[in-house]
Amino acid sequence: MSEEPLSLDFSLYILNLVTTALYHFGDLGDKKDIEAAKSVIDILIVLKEKTKGNLTPEEQKTLDESIHDLQIRYLQEVKFL
């Protein structure tokens, strides 16, 4: 019984970057690196700018909501530093 390889689509790539940001926020490990998390947010913003008009509605929603949620989280983190 062979398993099909996981296909990488844009939404999965975005979610991978979100997971990376959450790791840097300290959600998935012991070490926090807020500046690294901010860098991931900046990458997502660049992707949004560069892919404008080329995403499906679902991909656009995933990207927009991910950026929004991570930006809110970033503001919460820097407020408490």
N, C-alpha and C positions, 0 to 999 in steps of 0.2 A: 504494500500500500504506500504509494508515494504522495507526498504533500506538494501542493502547488506552491511555488515561491510567492512571497508577498509582493504584490506590485506596489511600487512607490508612486503615489499620485501627489498632487500639490497639497491637498488638505492634510495628508499624512506627514508630509514634510513640514508643514506649519506646526502641526501638533508635536513633532519632534523638537522643533525650536522652542515651543512653549515648555516642553518638559525640561529642556536645557535651562531655560530661564528659571523655572521653579527650583531646579537643582541649585542654581546660583543664589536664589533667595533663601536657601537652607531648608526647603521643604523635603528634600530627598536625601539629605546628608547632614553632616554636622557643621560643615563650613559654609559661611555666608560670604558672598562676593557680589555686593550690590552693583558695583561698576560693571562686572561681567554680565549681570542680568540686564543692566541698561544697554549694554552693547547688543545683546540679543534683541531687545525691543527695537533698537535702531535698525538692525538688519531687517526685521519684519516691516518697519516703516519704508525702508528702501524697496523691499519686495513689493509692497503695496503700490508705490509710485511707478515702479518699472513694469508692473503687470496690469496697470490700469486699462480697462477695456478688454482684457484678454482672459478673464476668469469667468467660470460659471457662477451663477448666483450663489450656489452653495459654497464654493471656494471663497468668493468675496465675503460672504457672511462669516465664515470661519476665520478669515484673516482679520476682518474688522473687529470682530468680538475678541479675538485673541489679543490684538494690539490694545484695545480698550481695557480689557481685564488686567493685562500686565502693566499698563501705565498707571492704573489705579493702585495696583499692588506696589509699584515702585514709589509712588507718592506716599503711601502708608509707611513704607520702610524708611524712607529718608526723613519723614516727620519724626520718627522715633529714634533716630540715631543720636 
